[in-house]
Amino acid sequence: RNEREFAGYMAAFSEMVVGRSDAPHDDPGHGGRSTTRGGEVLSYLLEFELEGLPSLQVAGSGGGHWRKRHAEAKRWKQAVRGAVLENCYLPEEPLTRVRMRCERFSTREPDWDNLVASFKPIRDGLVEIGVMVDDKPSVLIGCEHRWSKAKRGQGRILVRLEAVQDTE
């Protein structure tokens, strides 16, 4: 039942995923790459893009009923799951130190608080599927939030995440 349920989720969110690839994981054009030595992650790079935009009203504080916020967060977490598992691959172990860049392409520039909050379900989705252990500051040591102008109906989210070595 869980597999059927997951397949239903993926079908519902497949239109949100952009840039699918059947390339092998080590192919430079693929969405994720990693290098390991003796089980230690030396490098891990993950890039993916999602069509559509998380709601700013739901993302911000007081953004409606809790059920609406929960449904919106669940939708985006599933979209992250689909994009990462379909286009990329997971690290052997969740990453303990990462640097991340999130970019929102939309017609209107949001205020800073809502821009940052709109990426919360994206970060939570990466934690849930095991890309990183948590999204607290000791793990997410650098997180850049950007906004870029896009034409109406062409809103999207671009995410880039890389492992950071303890020496950095």
C-alpha atoms as one frame of an Amber mdcrd trajectory, in Angstrom:
protein
   0.000   0.000   0.000   2.786   2.443   0.849   4.400   1.944  -2.562   1.069
   2.578  -4.286   0.487   5.637  -2.102   3.979   6.955  -2.878   3.437   6.354
  -6.619   0.228   8.408  -6.364   2.127  11.254  -4.716   4.785  11.126  -7.379
   2.223  11.211 -10.174   0.557  14.230  -8.571   3.841  16.113  -8.289   5.621
  14.956 -11.437   4.628  18.119 -13.258   6.613  20.128 -10.690   9.933  18.468
 -11.541  12.077  20.085 -14.232  15.079  18.754 -16.094  14.767  15.014 -15.708
  17.796  12.971 -16.599  18.494   9.294 -17.099  22.261   9.911 -16.987  24.412
   7.873 -14.610  25.189   9.463 -11.244  28.810  10.262 -12.063  27.883  12.055
 -15.278  28.838  15.757 -14.906  25.498  16.858 -16.340  23.564  14.960 -13.695
  21.853  16.671 -10.773  24.108  15.245  -8.075  27.717  14.170  -7.692  29.821
  12.916  -4.814  33.319  11.763  -3.996  34.080   9.494  -1.052  37.218   8.004
   0.507  37.019   5.297   3.154  33.312   5.966   3.720  33.923   9.690   4.370
  32.125  12.126   2.082  34.761  14.327   0.469  32.301  16.153  -1.725  28.605
  16.063  -2.479  26.819  18.431  -4.815  23.082  18.437  -5.379  21.221  20.770
  -7.745  17.566  20.627  -8.696  14.767  22.872  -9.871  11.062  22.778  -9.010
   8.337  24.382 -11.071   5.846  26.555  -9.237   6.211  28.577  -6.049   5.503
  27.937  -2.372   2.784  30.281  -1.132   4.088  33.378   0.617   0.881  33.702
   2.644   1.295  30.208   4.029   5.059  30.605   4.489   4.834  33.779   6.552
   3.649  33.981  10.129  -0.104  33.869  10.550  -0.481  32.505   7.027  -3.889
  30.941   7.349  -5.312  27.843   8.938  -2.871  25.182  10.168  -4.387  22.611
   7.805  -3.616  24.799   4.811  -0.043  25.373   5.995   0.408  21.642   6.610
  -0.937  20.694   3.158   1.306  23.254   1.450   4.397  22.040   3.337   3.565
  18.400   2.565   3.145  19.199  -1.128   6.575  20.837  -1.364   8.313  18.135
   0.675   6.945  15.546  -1.760   8.121  17.646  -4.708  11.632  17.736  -3.210
  11.522  13.972  -2.709  10.510  13.442  -6.321  13.138  15.806  -7.731  15.997
  14.398  -5.684  15.162  10.711  -6.030  14.300  10.932  -9.714  17.116  13.195
 -10.891  19.892  12.728  -8.388  20.942  10.398  -5.621  21.256  10.449  -1.875
  24.534  10.475   0.034  25.387   7.197   1.789  24.844   8.939   5.138  22.960
  12.211   5.765  25.339  15.166   5.561  26.365  16.816   8.832  27.651  20.119
   7.389  26.208  21.727   4.277  26.124  24.995   2.387  22.910  25.743   0.511
  21.624  28.300  -1.992  17.907  28.693  -2.673  16.637  30.968  -5.414  13.017
  31.963  -6.011  12.043  33.097  -9.513   8.781  35.067  -9.412   7.084  38.161
 -10.823   7.135  40.070  -7.526   9.942  40.386  -5.035   8.880  39.123  -1.582
  10.049  40.716   1.646  13.025  39.031   3.302  11.103  37.157   6.007   8.704
  35.582   3.538  11.490  34.761   1.080  13.376  32.809   3.749  10.207  31.184
   5.139   9.084  30.060   1.677  12.083  27.689   1.519  11.321  25.985   4.868
   9.440  23.016   3.344  12.292  22.589   0.838  14.848  22.333   3.661  12.552
  20.050   5.670  12.080  17.801   2.641  15.860  17.416   2.277  16.074  16.377
   5.933  13.167  13.910   5.629  14.696  12.037   2.702  18.150  11.866   4.302
  20.237  14.380   2.368  21.191  16.230   5.565  20.743  15.306   9.224  18.917
  18.513  10.216  18.379  22.104   9.127  19.713  23.702  12.303  22.556  26.254
  12.067  25.265  23.801  13.180  24.458  21.629  10.128  23.326  24.271   7.636
  26.403  26.440   8.071  25.635  28.629   5.093  22.272  29.271   3.483  21.913
  31.921   0.816  18.428  33.068  -0.200  17.990  34.839  -3.528  15.197  36.270
  -5.606  15.167  36.749  -9.386  12.569  38.229 -11.698  10.555  35.774 -13.801
   7.729  36.163 -16.280   4.192  35.461 -15.150   3.473  31.728 -15.034   7.171
  30.817 -15.041   7.762  30.750 -11.285  10.231  28.188 -10.035  12.658  27.317
  -7.260  16.330  26.494  -7.803  18.257  24.685  -5.057  21.979  23.979  -4.813
  23.428  22.097  -1.846  27.016  21.011  -1.207  28.799  19.170   1.560  31.270
  21.215   3.591  34.390  19.632   5.049  35.188  20.120   8.746  38.312  22.038
   7.740  36.267  24.808   6.047
